[in-house]
Amino acid sequence: VAAAVTAGKARFGVLVCGTGQGMVMTANRLPGIRAGLVFDEFSARMIRAHNDANIICFGARIQAVAAMERLLEIFVATEFEGGRHQRRVNKIMGAS
């Protein structure tokens, strides 16, 4: 998933494990990836709007499939706000 995102073959990726924690930690080790663990509508919106996340992570033991589908819709529909948030993204990506 992360390789497809970093290669430009996919705009976004979705990763799922038991809690989501393992997926988010592993994905964020890879250059160009900004993965976030999502539990609710607010976090789904904010990881895109403020952090330009390109991978959303879920915990299958924590959330129902219907809830994950709804949060994925919100994630994909949310645009990155840029502006003051761009500085943070640049730091995350190792740029100045």
PEKA-V650579 format. One record per pair of residues at least 24 apart in sequence whose ideal C-beta (glycine too) atoms are under 10 Angstrom apart, sorted by sequence separation. I is the first residue (numbers start at 1). J is the second residue. D is the distance in Angstrom with one decimal. If there is no record, write none. Layout:
I|J|D + I|J|D
//
This chain:
2|26|8.4 + 6|30|6.7 + 8|32|9.7 + 39|63|7.3 + 44|68|9.8 + 2|27|5.3 + 5|30|8.8 + 6|31|6.8 + 7|32|9.1 + 28|53|9.9 + 30|55|9.4 + 37|62|9.7 + 38|63|8.7 + 53|78|9.3 + 1|27|7.5 + 2|28|9.2 + 6|32|4.1 + 27|53|10.0 + 41|67|9.7 + 44|70|8.4 + 45|71|9.2 + 48|74|8.2 + 54|80|9.7 + 2|29|8.9 + 3|30|8.0 + 5|32|7.2 + 6|33|6.6 + 27|54|9.3 + 28|55|8.5 + 40|67|8.8 + 44|71|4.3 + 48|75|5.6 + 52|79|9.4 + 53|80|8.7 + 2|30|4.7 + 5|33|6.5 + 27|55|5.2 + 39|67|9.1 + 43|71|8.0 + 44|72|7.7 + 47|75|7.1 + 48|76|8.2 + 50|78|9.8 + 52|80|4.1 + 1|30|9.9 + 2|31|9.3 + 3|32|9.9 + 5|34|9.4 + 24|53|9.8 + 27|56|9.9 + 28|57|9.4 + 38|67|9.7 + 41|70|7.7 + 44|73|8.5 + 45|74|5.7 + 48|77|8.5 + 49|78|5.4 + 51|80|8.1 + 52|81|8.7 + 2|32|8.1 + 3|33|9.6 + 5|35|9.2 + 27|57|6.9 + 38|68|8.4 + 41|71|6.7 + 44|74|4.3 + 45|75|7.7 + 48|78|3.8 + 49|79|7.1 + 50|80|8.1 + 51|81|9.9 + 52|82|8.2 + 2|33|5.1 + 24|55|8.1 + 26|57|9.4 + 40|71|7.4 + 43|74|9.5 + 44|75|4.7 + 47|78|8.4 + 48|79|7.1 + 49|80|6.5 + 50|81|6.5 + 1|33|9.2 + 23|55|8.2 + 24|56|9.3 + 25|57|9.2 + 39|71|8.2 + 41|73|9.9 + 42|74|9.3 + 43|75|9.3 + 44|76|9.3 + 45|77|8.8 + 46|78|8.4 + 48|80|6.2 + 49|81|4.9 + 50|82|9.9 + 2|35|7.9 + 23|56|9.7 + 24|57|4.3 + 38|71|5.2 + 41|74|5.6 + 44|77|9.4 + 45|78|5.0 + 47|80|10.0 + 48|81|8.8 + 49|82|9.5 + 50|83|9.9 + 52|85|7.3 + 1|35|9.3 + 23|57|4.5 + 24|58|9.6 + 38|72|8.5 + 40|74|9.5 + 41|75|9.7 + 44|78|7.3 + 50|84|9.1 + 51|85|7.1 + 52|86|8.1 + 22|57|8.8 + 23|58|8.0 + 24|59|9.6 + 46|81|9.9 + 50|85|4.8 + 12|48|9.0 + 20|56|9.3 + 21|57|8.1 + 23|59|8.6 + 38|74|8.7 + 49|85|7.5 + 52|88|8.9 + 53|89|9.5 + 20|57|4.5 + 22|59|9.4 + 38|75|6.9 + 51|88|6.8 + 52|89|4.9 + 19|57|9.4 + 20|58|5.2 + 21|59|7.4 + 50|88|7.4 + 51|89|6.5 + 19|58|9.3 + 20|59|3.7 + 36|75|8.6 + 46|85|10.0 + 50|89|8.7 + 53|92|9.9 + 13|53|9.7 + 15|55|6.0 + 16|56|9.4 + 17|57|7.7 + 19|59|4.2 + 20|60|8.0 + 52|92|8.6 + 12|53|8.3 + 13|54|6.7 + 14|55|7.2 + 15|56|7.5 + 16|57|7.2 + 17|58|8.2 + 18|59|6.2 + 19|60|8.4 + 20|61|8.9 + 21|62|9.9 + 51|92|7.2 + 52|93|9.1 + 12|54|5.7 + 13|55|4.1 + 14|56|5.6 + 15|57|4.8 + 16|58|4.8 + 17|59|6.9 + 18|60|6.1 + 19|61|6.2 + 20|62|7.0 + 11|54|7.2 + 12|55|6.8 + 13|56|7.5 + 14|57|7.8 + 15|58|7.5 + 16|59|7.5 + 17|60|6.9 + 18|61|4.6 + 19|62|6.2 + 20|63|8.4 + 10|54|8.6 + 12|56|6.9 + 13|57|9.1 + 14|58|7.4 + 16|60|5.2 + 17|61|8.7 + 18|62|8.1 + 10|55|9.4 + 16|61|9.9 + 34|80|10.0 + 16|63|9.1 + 6|54|8.5 + 20|68|9.8 + 5|54|5.2 + 16|65|9.6 + 5|55|6.2 + 2|54|8.9 + 16|68|7.4 + 1|54|10.0 + 2|55|6.6 + 1|55|6.7 + 14|68|8.4 + 34|89|7.2 + 1|57|10.0 + 14|72|6.4 + 34|92|6.1 + 33|92|9.7 + 34|93|7.7 + 12|72|8.7 + 33|93|9.5 + 14|75|8.7 + 32|93|7.3 + 14|76|9.6 + 31|93|8.2 + 32|94|10.0 + 12|75|7.2 + 31|94|8.1 + 12|76|6.2 + 28|92|8.9 + 11|76|8.4
//
